[in-house]
Amino acid sequence: MLISSILKVNLDFTSLLYIAMVAITPVAVIASVVWATQIQIPVKGWLGFILTLGYISFGILANKPKPINTSLGNSPSDQPVD
């Protein structure tokens, strides 16, 4: 909810929870691969944290409501098709 307020996107708690669950998935998969292969990464905790924050920010911004176009002008899409 803190990231949502920083990005000025108003989403309910359930939506933010779903976004967070999806954002954690790539980090969990990468952590599983690193654990299975026993690769040593010095700052893997911080890298996972930063990657998760990036995915959460992207998910919140992707769900930002789009502004409604209230102009009454005639656009080419409003013209009847012959």
PyMOL Python script that loads the backbone (N, CA, C, O; Angstrom):
from pymol import cmd

cmd.read_pdbstr("""\
ATOM      1  N   MET A   1       0.816  -1.181   0.000  1.00  0.00           N
ATOM      2  CA  MET A   1       0.000   0.000   0.000  1.00  0.00           C
ATOM      3  C   MET A   1       0.867   1.256   0.000  1.00  0.00           C
ATOM      4  O   MET A   1       0.457   2.298  -0.510  1.00  0.00           O
ATOM      5  N   LEU A   2       2.061   1.154   0.570  1.00  0.00           N
ATOM      6  CA  LEU A   2       2.972   2.292   0.583  1.00  0.00           C
ATOM      7  C   LEU A   2       3.418   2.638  -0.834  1.00  0.00           C
ATOM      8  O   LEU A   2       3.428   3.809  -1.213  1.00  0.00           O
ATOM      9  N   ILE A   3       3.782   1.640  -1.605  1.00  0.00           N
ATOM     10  CA  ILE A   3       4.209   1.874  -2.990  1.00  0.00           C
ATOM     11  C   ILE A   3       3.055   2.433  -3.799  1.00  0.00           C
ATOM     12  O   ILE A   3       3.257   3.313  -4.636  1.00  0.00           O
ATOM     13  N   SER A   4       1.854   1.940  -3.566  1.00  0.00           N
ATOM     14  CA  SER A   4       0.678   2.438  -4.270  1.00  0.00           C
ATOM     15  C   SER A   4       0.430   3.906  -3.969  1.00  0.00           C
ATOM     16  O   SER A   4       0.082   4.670  -4.870  1.00  0.00           O
ATOM     17  N   SER A   5       0.602   4.308  -2.731  1.00  0.00           N
ATOM     18  CA  SER A   5       0.401   5.715  -2.399  1.00  0.00           C
ATOM     19  C   SER A   5       1.523   6.593  -2.950  1.00  0.00           C
ATOM     20  O   SER A   5       1.276   7.737  -3.332  1.00  0.00           O
ATOM     21  N   ILE A   6       2.751   6.074  -2.997  1.00  0.00           N
ATOM     22  CA  ILE A   6       3.858   6.829  -3.585  1.00  0.00           C
ATOM     23  C   ILE A   6       3.620   7.047  -5.077  1.00  0.00           C
ATOM     24  O   ILE A   6       3.891   8.128  -5.601  1.00  0.00           O
ATOM     25  N   LEU A   7       3.114   6.016  -5.760  1.00  0.00           N
ATOM     26  CA  LEU A   7       2.851   6.116  -7.197  1.00  0.00           C
ATOM     27  C   LEU A   7       1.521   6.811  -7.503  1.00  0.00           C
ATOM     28  O   LEU A   7       1.175   7.008  -8.668  1.00  0.00           O
ATOM     29  N   LYS A   8       0.778   7.179  -6.459  1.00  0.00           N
ATOM     30  CA  LYS A   8      -0.512   7.867  -6.583  1.00  0.00           C
ATOM     31  C   LYS A   8      -1.516   7.063  -7.407  1.00  0.00           C
ATOM     32  O   LYS A   8      -2.189   7.592  -8.292  1.00  0.00           O
ATOM     33  N   VAL A   9      -1.598   5.768  -7.089  1.00  0.00           N
ATOM     34  CA  VAL A   9      -2.559   4.873  -7.724  1.00  0.00           C
ATOM     35  C   VAL A   9      -3.462   4.334  -6.624  1.00  0.00           C
ATOM     36  O   VAL A   9      -2.982   3.768  -5.642  1.00  0.00           O
ATOM     37  N   ASN A  10      -4.756   4.508  -6.786  1.00  0.00           N
ATOM     38  CA  ASN A  10      -5.703   4.085  -5.767  1.00  0.00           C
ATOM     39  C   ASN A  10      -6.251   2.699  -6.123  1.00  0.00           C
ATOM     40  O   ASN A  10      -7.125   2.570  -6.979  1.00  0.00           O
ATOM     41  N   LEU A  11      -5.731   1.673  -5.462  1.00  0.00           N
ATOM     42  CA  LEU A  11      -6.199   0.298  -5.649  1.00  0.00           C
ATOM     43  C   LEU A  11      -6.618  -0.263  -4.298  1.00  0.00           C
ATOM     44  O   LEU A  11      -6.091   0.141  -3.262  1.00  0.00           O
ATOM     45  N   ASP A  12      -7.554  -1.184  -4.310  1.00  0.00           N
ATOM     46  CA  ASP A  12      -7.987  -1.792  -3.059  1.00  0.00           C
ATOM     47  C   ASP A  12      -6.958  -2.829  -2.592  1.00  0.00           C
ATOM     48  O   ASP A  12      -6.061  -3.216  -3.341  1.00  0.00           O
ATOM     49  N   PHE A  13      -7.108  -3.266  -1.347  1.00  0.00           N
ATOM     50  CA  PHE A  13      -6.144  -4.177  -0.738  1.00  0.00           C
ATOM     51  C   PHE A  13      -6.067  -5.507  -1.486  1.00  0.00           C
ATOM     52  O   PHE A  13      -4.982  -6.062  -1.653  1.00  0.00           O
ATOM     53  N   THR A  14      -7.209  -6.017  -1.933  1.00  0.00           N
ATOM     54  CA  THR A  14      -7.224  -7.304  -2.635  1.00  0.00           C
ATOM     55  C   THR A  14      -6.422  -7.231  -3.930  1.00  0.00           C
ATOM     56  O   THR A  14      -5.662  -8.149  -4.239  1.00  0.00           O
ATOM     57  N   SER A  15      -6.580  -6.165  -4.679  1.00  0.00           N
ATOM     58  CA  SER A  15      -5.816  -6.003  -5.923  1.00  0.00           C
ATOM     59  C   SER A  15      -4.328  -5.923  -5.643  1.00  0.00           C
ATOM     60  O   SER A  15      -3.523  -6.518  -6.360  1.00  0.00           O
ATOM     61  N   LEU A  16      -3.959  -5.191  -4.604  1.00  0.00           N
ATOM     62  CA  LEU A  16      -2.546  -5.076  -4.253  1.00  0.00           C
ATOM     63  C   LEU A  16      -1.976  -6.412  -3.791  1.00  0.00           C
ATOM     64  O   LEU A  16      -0.813  -6.715  -4.054  1.00  0.00           O
ATOM     65  N   LEU A  17      -2.788  -7.209  -3.105  1.00  0.00           N
ATOM     66  CA  LEU A  17      -2.346  -8.530  -2.664  1.00  0.00           C
ATOM     67  C   LEU A  17      -2.084  -9.443  -3.862  1.00  0.00           C
ATOM     68  O   LEU A  17      -1.083 -10.159  -3.894  1.00  0.00           O
ATOM     69  N   TYR A  18      -2.982  -9.415  -4.843  1.00  0.00           N
ATOM     70  CA  TYR A  18      -2.789 -10.220  -6.054  1.00  0.00           C
ATOM     71  C   TYR A  18      -1.540  -9.780  -6.814  1.00  0.00           C
ATOM     72  O   TYR A  18      -0.779 -10.618  -7.297  1.00  0.00           O
ATOM     73  N   ILE A  19      -1.330  -8.488  -6.920  1.00  0.00           N
ATOM     74  CA  ILE A  19      -0.139  -7.974  -7.608  1.00  0.00           C
ATOM     75  C   ILE A  19       1.123  -8.425  -6.880  1.00  0.00           C
ATOM     76  O   ILE A  19       2.096  -8.827  -7.517  1.00  0.00           O
ATOM     77  N   ALA A  20       1.112  -8.362  -5.555  1.00  0.00           N
ATOM     78  CA  ALA A  20       2.280  -8.779  -4.777  1.00  0.00           C
ATOM     79  C   ALA A  20       2.569 -10.267  -4.942  1.00  0.00           C
ATOM     80  O   ALA A  20       3.729 -10.667  -5.034  1.00  0.00           O
ATOM     81  N   MET A  21       1.522 -11.087  -4.978  1.00  0.00           N
ATOM     82  CA  MET A  21       1.731 -12.530  -5.158  1.00  0.00           C
ATOM     83  C   MET A  21       2.348 -12.829  -6.520  1.00  0.00           C
ATOM     84  O   MET A  21       3.235 -13.676  -6.626  1.00  0.00           O
ATOM     85  N   VAL A  22       1.893 -12.153  -7.545  1.00  0.00           N
ATOM     86  CA  VAL A  22       2.453 -12.367  -8.883  1.00  0.00           C
ATOM     87  C   VAL A  22       3.875 -11.827  -8.953  1.00  0.00           C
ATOM     88  O   VAL A  22       4.724 -12.412  -9.626  1.00  0.00           O
ATOM     89  N   ALA A  23       4.147 -10.720  -8.268  1.00  0.00           N
ATOM     90  CA  ALA A  23       5.484 -10.118  -8.294  1.00  0.00           C
ATOM     91  C   ALA A  23       6.521 -10.986  -7.584  1.00  0.00           C
ATOM     92  O   ALA A  23       7.700 -10.944  -7.936  1.00  0.00           O
ATOM     93  N   ILE A  24       6.105 -11.762  -6.602  1.00  0.00           N
ATOM     94  CA  ILE A  24       7.042 -12.607  -5.859  1.00  0.00           C
ATOM     95  C   ILE A  24       7.388 -13.880  -6.633  1.00  0.00           C
ATOM     96  O   ILE A  24       8.434 -14.484  -6.392  1.00  0.00           O
ATOM     97  N   THR A  25       6.524 -14.292  -7.557  1.00  0.00           N
ATOM     98  CA  THR A  25       6.713 -15.552  -8.270  1.00  0.00           C
ATOM     99  C   THR A  25       8.056 -15.643  -9.010  1.00  0.00           C
ATOM    100  O   THR A  25       8.756 -16.641  -8.836  1.00  0.00           O
ATOM    101  N   PRO A  26       8.457 -14.645  -9.834  1.00  0.00           N
ATOM    102  CA  PRO A  26       9.757 -14.782 -10.518  1.00  0.00           C
ATOM    103  C   PRO A  26      10.928 -14.890  -9.548  1.00  0.00           C
ATOM    104  O   PRO A  26      11.878 -15.627  -9.811  1.00  0.00           O
ATOM    105  N   VAL A  27      10.875 -14.178  -8.447  1.00  0.00           N
ATOM    106  CA  VAL A  27      11.958 -14.241  -7.461  1.00  0.00           C
ATOM    107  C   VAL A  27      12.000 -15.619  -6.809  1.00  0.00           C
ATOM    108  O   VAL A  27      13.082 -16.142  -6.543  1.00  0.00           O
ATOM    109  N   ALA A  28      10.845 -16.208  -6.550  1.00  0.00           N
ATOM    110  CA  ALA A  28      10.804 -17.550  -5.972  1.00  0.00           C
ATOM    111  C   ALA A  28      11.366 -18.587  -6.938  1.00  0.00           C
ATOM    112  O   ALA A  28      12.081 -19.501  -6.526  1.00  0.00           O
ATOM    113  N   VAL A  29      11.046 -18.448  -8.215  1.00  0.00           N
ATOM    114  CA  VAL A  29      11.572 -19.380  -9.219  1.00  0.00           C
ATOM    115  C   VAL A  29      13.091 -19.239  -9.328  1.00  0.00           C
ATOM    116  O   VAL A  29      13.808 -20.239  -9.353  1.00  0.00           O
ATOM    117  N   ILE A  30      13.575 -18.012  -9.391  1.00  0.00           N
ATOM    118  CA  ILE A  30      15.024 -17.787  -9.480  1.00  0.00           C
ATOM    119  C   ILE A  30      15.725 -18.319  -8.223  1.00  0.00           C
ATOM    120  O   ILE A  30      16.784 -18.938  -8.318  1.00  0.00           O
ATOM    121  N   ALA A  31      15.132 -18.076  -7.049  1.00  0.00           N
ATOM    122  CA  ALA A  31      15.728 -18.579  -5.804  1.00  0.00           C
ATOM    123  C   ALA A  31      15.770 -20.100  -5.792  1.00  0.00           C
ATOM    124  O   ALA A  31      16.730 -20.687  -5.293  1.00  0.00           O
ATOM    125  N   SER A  32      14.745 -20.745  -6.334  1.00  0.00           N
ATOM    126  CA  SER A  32      14.738 -22.209  -6.399  1.00  0.00           C
ATOM    127  C   SER A  32      15.824 -22.730  -7.327  1.00  0.00           C
ATOM    128  O   SER A  32      16.479 -23.726  -7.019  1.00  0.00           O
ATOM    129  N   VAL A  33      16.017 -22.071  -8.454  1.00  0.00           N
ATOM    130  CA  VAL A  33      17.063 -22.487  -9.399  1.00  0.00           C
ATOM    131  C   VAL A  33      18.440 -22.278  -8.785  1.00  0.00           C
ATOM    132  O   VAL A  33      19.316 -23.133  -8.913  1.00  0.00           O
ATOM    133  N   VAL A  34      18.634 -21.142  -8.117  1.00  0.00           N
ATOM    134  CA  VAL A  34      19.926 -20.872  -7.461  1.00  0.00           C
ATOM    135  C   VAL A  34      20.178 -21.902  -6.369  1.00  0.00           C
ATOM    136  O   VAL A  34      21.304 -22.376  -6.224  1.00  0.00           O
ATOM    137  N   TRP A  35      19.153 -22.258  -5.596  1.00  0.00           N
ATOM    138  CA  TRP A  35      19.314 -23.256  -4.542  1.00  0.00           C
ATOM    139  C   TRP A  35      19.622 -24.635  -5.129  1.00  0.00           C
ATOM    140  O   TRP A  35      20.480 -25.351  -4.613  1.00  0.00           O
ATOM    141  N   ALA A  36      18.926 -25.006  -6.205  1.00  0.00           N
ATOM    142  CA  ALA A  36      19.118 -26.335  -6.798  1.00  0.00           C
ATOM    143  C   ALA A  36      20.491 -26.484  -7.443  1.00  0.00           C
ATOM    144  O   ALA A  36      21.087 -27.561  -7.409  1.00  0.00           O
ATOM    145  N   THR A  37      20.987 -25.404  -8.028  1.00  0.00           N
ATOM    146  CA  THR A  37      22.293 -25.472  -8.692  1.00  0.00           C
ATOM    147  C   THR A  37      23.432 -25.095  -7.754  1.00  0.00           C
ATOM    148  O   THR A  37      24.599 -25.222  -8.125  1.00  0.00           O
ATOM    149  N   GLN A  38      23.121 -24.642  -6.568  1.00  0.00           N
ATOM    150  CA  GLN A  38      24.095 -24.237  -5.551  1.00  0.00           C
ATOM    151  C   GLN A  38      25.048 -23.156  -6.051  1.00  0.00           C
ATOM    152  O   GLN A  38      26.233 -23.148  -5.720  1.00  0.00           O
ATOM    153  N   ILE A  39      24.502 -22.244  -6.859  1.00  0.00           N
ATOM    154  CA  ILE A  39      25.282 -21.094  -7.317  1.00  0.00           C
ATOM    155  C   ILE A  39      25.391 -20.108  -6.159  1.00  0.00           C
ATOM    156  O   ILE A  39      24.415 -19.862  -5.450  1.00  0.00           O
ATOM    157  N   GLN A  40      26.573 -19.550  -5.971  1.00  0.00           N
ATOM    158  CA  GLN A  40      26.787 -18.586  -4.900  1.00  0.00           C
ATOM    159  C   GLN A  40      26.648 -17.165  -5.453  1.00  0.00           C
ATOM    160  O   GLN A  40      27.453 -16.726  -6.275  1.00  0.00           O
ATOM    161  N   ILE A  41      25.626 -16.463  -4.994  1.00  0.00           N
ATOM    162  CA  ILE A  41      25.419 -15.064  -5.362  1.00  0.00           C
ATOM    163  C   ILE A  41      25.566 -14.259  -4.077  1.00  0.00           C
ATOM    164  O   ILE A  41      24.844 -14.509  -3.112  1.00  0.00           O
ATOM    165  N   PRO A  42      26.491 -13.294  -4.045  1.00  0.00           N
ATOM    166  CA  PRO A  42      26.803 -12.613  -2.790  1.00  0.00           C
ATOM    167  C   PRO A  42      25.633 -11.836  -2.170  1.00  0.00           C
ATOM    168  O   PRO A  42      25.451 -11.890  -0.954  1.00  0.00           O
ATOM    169  N   VAL A  43      24.864 -11.141  -2.945  1.00  0.00           N
ATOM    170  CA  VAL A  43      23.798 -10.300  -2.396  1.00  0.00           C
ATOM    171  C   VAL A  43      22.440 -10.721  -2.944  1.00  0.00           C
ATOM    172  O   VAL A  43      21.642  -9.879  -3.355  1.00  0.00           O
ATOM    173  N   LYS A  44      22.180 -12.029  -2.950  1.00  0.00           N
ATOM    174  CA  LYS A  44      20.944 -12.512  -3.567  1.00  0.00           C
ATOM    175  C   LYS A  44      19.696 -12.045  -2.839  1.00  0.00           C
ATOM    176  O   LYS A  44      18.647 -11.899  -3.466  1.00  0.00           O
ATOM    177  N   GLY A  45      19.775 -11.808  -1.544  1.00  0.00           N
ATOM    178  CA  GLY A  45      18.625 -11.295  -0.796  1.00  0.00           C
ATOM    179  C   GLY A  45      18.228  -9.893  -1.264  1.00  0.00           C
ATOM    180  O   GLY A  45      17.050  -9.611  -1.481  1.00  0.00           O
ATOM    181  N   TRP A  46      19.218  -9.029  -1.414  1.00  0.00           N
ATOM    182  CA  TRP A  46      18.947  -7.664  -1.874  1.00  0.00           C
ATOM    183  C   TRP A  46      18.496  -7.644  -3.325  1.00  0.00           C
ATOM    184  O   TRP A  46      17.617  -6.867  -3.696  1.00  0.00           O
ATOM    185  N   LEU A  47      19.094  -8.496  -4.145  1.00  0.00           N
ATOM    186  CA  LEU A  47      18.680  -8.555  -5.550  1.00  0.00           C
ATOM    187  C   LEU A  47      17.226  -9.012  -5.670  1.00  0.00           C
ATOM    188  O   LEU A  47      16.465  -8.469  -6.471  1.00  0.00           O
ATOM    189  N   GLY A  48      16.850  -9.996  -4.884  1.00  0.00           N
ATOM    190  CA  GLY A  48      15.461 -10.456  -4.887  1.00  0.00           C
ATOM    191  C   GLY A  48      14.511  -9.380  -4.415  1.00  0.00           C
ATOM    192  O   GLY A  48      13.428  -9.213  -4.975  1.00  0.00           O
ATOM    193  N   PHE A  49      14.913  -8.638  -3.376  1.00  0.00           N
ATOM    194  CA  PHE A  49      14.091  -7.551  -2.851  1.00  0.00           C
ATOM    195  C   PHE A  49      13.885  -6.458  -3.896  1.00  0.00           C
ATOM    196  O   PHE A  49      12.762  -5.994  -4.092  1.00  0.00           O
ATOM    197  N   ILE A  50      14.951  -6.048  -4.561  1.00  0.00           N
ATOM    198  CA  ILE A  50      14.866  -4.999  -5.586  1.00  0.00           C
ATOM    199  C   ILE A  50      14.049  -5.476  -6.777  1.00  0.00           C
ATOM    200  O   ILE A  50      13.243  -4.719  -7.318  1.00  0.00           O
ATOM    201  N   LEU A  51      14.245  -6.718  -7.190  1.00  0.00           N
ATOM    202  CA  LEU A  51      13.475  -7.265  -8.308  1.00  0.00           C
ATOM    203  C   LEU A  51      11.989  -7.328  -7.968  1.00  0.00           C
ATOM    204  O   LEU A  51      11.145  -7.011  -8.807  1.00  0.00           O
ATOM    205  N   THR A  52      11.668  -7.733  -6.751  1.00  0.00           N
ATOM    206  CA  THR A  52      10.271  -7.782  -6.325  1.00  0.00           C
ATOM    207  C   THR A  52       9.657  -6.386  -6.290  1.00  0.00           C
ATOM    208  O   THR A  52       8.529  -6.201  -6.745  1.00  0.00           O
ATOM    209  N   LEU A  53      10.372  -5.409  -5.763  1.00  0.00           N
ATOM    210  CA  LEU A  53       9.859  -4.036  -5.752  1.00  0.00           C
ATOM    211  C   LEU A  53       9.622  -3.517  -7.167  1.00  0.00           C
ATOM    212  O   LEU A  53       8.647  -2.810  -7.418  1.00  0.00           O
ATOM    213  N   GLY A  54      10.513  -3.868  -8.085  1.00  0.00           N
ATOM    214  CA  GLY A  54      10.324  -3.459  -9.478  1.00  0.00           C
ATOM    215  C   GLY A  54       9.073  -4.070 -10.088  1.00  0.00           C
ATOM    216  O   GLY A  54       8.307  -3.385 -10.765  1.00  0.00           O
ATOM    217  N   TYR A  55       8.868  -5.357  -9.849  1.00  0.00           N
ATOM    218  CA  TYR A  55       7.672  -6.016 -10.370  1.00  0.00           C
ATOM    219  C   TYR A  55       6.396  -5.476  -9.732  1.00  0.00           C
ATOM    220  O   TYR A  55       5.380  -5.322 -10.411  1.00  0.00           O
ATOM    221  N   ILE A  56       6.441  -5.190  -8.438  1.00  0.00           N
ATOM    222  CA  ILE A  56       5.266  -4.629  -7.772  1.00  0.00           C
ATOM    223  C   ILE A  56       4.946  -3.253  -8.339  1.00  0.00           C
ATOM    224  O   ILE A  56       3.784  -2.948  -8.608  1.00  0.00           O
ATOM    225  N   SER A  57       5.966  -2.421  -8.523  1.00  0.00           N
ATOM    226  CA  SER A  57       5.745  -1.087  -9.098  1.00  0.00           C
ATOM    227  C   SER A  57       5.165  -1.181 -10.499  1.00  0.00           C
ATOM    228  O   SER A  57       4.235  -0.452 -10.845  1.00  0.00           O
ATOM    229  N   PHE A  58       5.716  -2.079 -11.301  1.00  0.00           N
ATOM    230  CA  PHE A  58       5.202  -2.270 -12.660  1.00  0.00           C
ATOM    231  C   PHE A  58       3.749  -2.739 -12.631  1.00  0.00           C
ATOM    232  O   PHE A  58       2.925  -2.257 -13.408  1.00  0.00           O
ATOM    233  N   GLY A  59       3.436  -3.671 -11.743  1.00  0.00           N
ATOM    234  CA  GLY A  59       2.070  -4.183 -11.651  1.00  0.00           C
ATOM    235  C   GLY A  59       1.083  -3.120 -11.201  1.00  0.00           C
ATOM    236  O   GLY A  59      -0.038  -3.056 -11.706  1.00  0.00           O
ATOM    237  N   ILE A  60       1.492  -2.293 -10.261  1.00  0.00           N
ATOM    238  CA  ILE A  60       0.602  -1.220  -9.799  1.00  0.00           C
ATOM    239  C   ILE A  60       0.371  -0.202 -10.901  1.00  0.00           C
ATOM    240  O   ILE A  60      -0.762   0.222 -11.128  1.00  0.00           O
ATOM    241  N   LEU A  61       1.439   0.193 -11.588  1.00  0.00           N
ATOM    242  CA  LEU A  61       1.283   1.170 -12.675  1.00  0.00           C
ATOM    243  C   LEU A  61       0.489   0.597 -13.840  1.00  0.00           C
ATOM    244  O   LEU A  61      -0.218   1.340 -14.522  1.00  0.00           O
ATOM    245  N   ALA A  62       0.586  -0.695 -14.080  1.00  0.00           N
ATOM    246  CA  ALA A  62      -0.180  -1.316 -15.160  1.00  0.00           C
ATOM    247  C   ALA A  62      -1.674  -1.340 -14.842  1.00  0.00           C
ATOM    248  O   ALA A  62      -2.498  -1.385 -15.755  1.00  0.00           O
ATOM    249  N   ASN A  63      -2.027  -1.310 -13.567  1.00  0.00           N
ATOM    250  CA  ASN A  63      -3.428  -1.315 -13.159  1.00  0.00           C
ATOM    251  C   ASN A  63      -3.958   0.067 -12.818  1.00  0.00           C
ATOM    252  O   ASN A  63      -5.033   0.197 -12.232  1.00  0.00           O
ATOM    253  N   LYS A  64      -3.210   1.099 -13.182  1.00  0.00           N
ATOM    254  CA  LYS A  64      -3.661   2.465 -12.947  1.00  0.00           C
ATOM    255  C   LYS A  64      -4.854   2.754 -13.850  1.00  0.00           C
ATOM    256  O   LYS A  64      -4.798   2.497 -15.053  1.00  0.00           O
ATOM    257  N   PRO A  65      -5.930   3.287 -13.281  1.00  0.00           N
ATOM    258  CA  PRO A  65      -7.098   3.586 -14.121  1.00  0.00           C
ATOM    259  C   PRO A  65      -6.760   4.601 -15.204  1.00  0.00           C
ATOM    260  O   PRO A  65      -6.060   5.583 -14.957  1.00  0.00           O
ATOM    261  N   LYS A  66      -7.264   4.353 -16.395  1.00  0.00           N
ATOM    262  CA  LYS A  66      -7.006   5.261 -17.506  1.00  0.00           C
ATOM    263  C   LYS A  66      -8.038   6.391 -17.471  1.00  0.00           C
ATOM    264  O   LYS A  66      -9.199   6.154 -17.136  1.00  0.00           O
ATOM    265  N   PRO A  67      -7.626   7.620 -17.813  1.00  0.00           N
ATOM    266  CA  PRO A  67      -8.589   8.730 -17.801  1.00  0.00           C
ATOM    267  C   PRO A  67      -9.641   8.543 -18.888  1.00  0.00           C
ATOM    268  O   PRO A  67      -9.364   8.014 -19.964  1.00  0.00           O
ATOM    269  N   ILE A  68     -10.839   8.986 -18.583  1.00  0.00           N
ATOM    270  CA  ILE A  68     -11.947   8.884 -19.537  1.00  0.00           C
ATOM    271  C   ILE A  68     -11.928  10.105 -20.431  1.00  0.00           C
ATOM    272  O   ILE A  68     -11.843  11.233 -19.946  1.00  0.00           O
ATOM    273  N   ASN A  69     -12.006   9.885 -21.750  1.00  0.00           N
ATOM    274  CA  ASN A  69     -12.019  10.974 -22.712  1.00  0.00           C
ATOM    275  C   ASN A  69     -13.439  11.519 -22.791  1.00  0.00           C
ATOM    276  O   ASN A  69     -14.351  10.834 -23.255  1.00  0.00           O
ATOM    277  N   THR A  70     -13.616  12.749 -22.339  1.00  0.00           N
ATOM    278  CA  THR A  70     -14.952  13.351 -22.319  1.00  0.00           C
ATOM    279  C   THR A  70     -15.170  14.358 -23.436  1.00  0.00           C
ATOM    280  O   THR A  70     -16.173  15.072 -23.450  1.00  0.00           O
ATOM    281  N   SER A  71     -14.225  14.416 -24.378  1.00  0.00           N
ATOM    282  CA  SER A  71     -14.393  15.381 -25.465  1.00  0.00           C
ATOM    283  C   SER A  71     -15.518  14.917 -26.387  1.00  0.00           C
ATOM    284  O   SER A  71     -15.687  13.722 -26.632  1.00  0.00           O
ATOM    285  N   LEU A  72     -16.279  15.879 -26.891  1.00  0.00           N
ATOM    286  CA  LEU A  72     -17.411  15.575 -27.751  1.00  0.00           C
ATOM    287  C   LEU A  72     -17.092  15.838 -29.214  1.00  0.00           C
ATOM    288  O   LEU A  72     -17.998  15.854 -30.047  1.00  0.00           O
ATOM    289  N   GLY A  73     -15.833  16.044 -29.538  1.00  0.00           N
ATOM    290  CA  GLY A  73     -15.439  16.312 -30.908  1.00  0.00           C
ATOM    291  C   GLY A  73     -15.607  15.095 -31.787  1.00  0.00           C
ATOM    292  O   GLY A  73     -15.623  13.961 -31.307  1.00  0.00           O
ATOM    293  N   ASN A  74     -15.732  15.340 -33.079  1.00  0.00           N
ATOM    294  CA  ASN A  74     -15.856  14.237 -34.036  1.00  0.00           C
ATOM    295  C   ASN A  74     -14.471  13.731 -34.404  1.00  0.00           C
ATOM    296  O   ASN A  74     -13.642  14.478 -34.923  1.00  0.00           O
ATOM    297  N   SER A  75     -14.239  12.503 -34.142  1.00  0.00           N
ATOM    298  CA  SER A  75     -12.981  11.897 -34.539  1.00  0.00           C
ATOM    299  C   SER A  75     -13.246  10.980 -35.716  1.00  0.00           C
ATOM    300  O   SER A  75     -14.397  10.612 -35.950  1.00  0.00           O
ATOM    301  N   PRO A  76     -12.227  10.598 -36.461  1.00  0.00           N
ATOM    302  CA  PRO A  76     -12.429   9.723 -37.618  1.00  0.00           C
ATOM    303  C   PRO A  76     -13.120   8.408 -37.249  1.00  0.00           C
ATOM    304  O   PRO A  76     -13.800   7.820 -38.090  1.00  0.00           O
ATOM    305  N   SER A  77     -12.958   7.937 -36.013  1.00  0.00           N
ATOM    306  CA  SER A  77     -13.592   6.689 -35.628  1.00  0.00           C
ATOM    307  C   SER A  77     -15.089   6.870 -35.403  1.00  0.00           C
ATOM    308  O   SER A  77     -15.829   5.886 -35.391  1.00  0.00           O
ATOM    309  N   ASP A  78     -15.555   8.121 -35.222  1.00  0.00           N
ATOM    310  CA  ASP A  78     -16.966   8.392 -35.021  1.00  0.00           C
ATOM    311  C   ASP A  78     -17.754   8.487 -36.329  1.00  0.00           C
ATOM    312  O   ASP A  78     -18.985   8.485 -36.311  1.00  0.00           O
ATOM    313  N   GLN A  79     -17.066   8.567 -37.440  1.00  0.00           N
ATOM    314  CA  GLN A  79     -17.729   8.704 -38.736  1.00  0.00           C
ATOM    315  C   GLN A  79     -18.327   7.390 -39.180  1.00  0.00           C
ATOM    316  O   GLN A  79     -17.720   6.341 -38.967  1.00  0.00           O
ATOM    317  N   PRO A  80     -19.498   7.410 -39.791  1.00  0.00           N
ATOM    318  CA  PRO A  80     -20.104   6.153 -40.275  1.00  0.00           C
ATOM    319  C   PRO A  80     -19.299   5.540 -41.415  1.00  0.00           C
ATOM    320  O   PRO A  80     -18.708   6.250 -42.229  1.00  0.00           O
ATOM    321  N   VAL A  81     -19.288   4.252 -41.457  1.00  0.00           N
ATOM    322  CA  VAL A  81     -18.556   3.530 -42.489  1.00  0.00           C
ATOM    323  C   VAL A  81     -19.529   3.187 -43.605  1.00  0.00           C
ATOM    324  O   VAL A  81     -20.609   2.656 -43.344  1.00  0.00           O
ATOM    325  N   ASP A  82     -19.156   3.486 -44.857  1.00  0.00           N
ATOM    326  CA  ASP A  82     -20.028   3.192 -46.013  1.00  0.00           C
ATOM    327  C   ASP A  82     -19.888   1.779 -46.473  1.00  0.00           C
ATOM    328  O   ASP A  82     -20.548   1.372 -47.430  1.00  0.00           O
TER     329      ASP A  82
END
""", "prot")
cmd.dss("prot")
cmd.show_as("cartoon", "prot")
cmd.util.cbc("prot")
cmd.orient("prot")
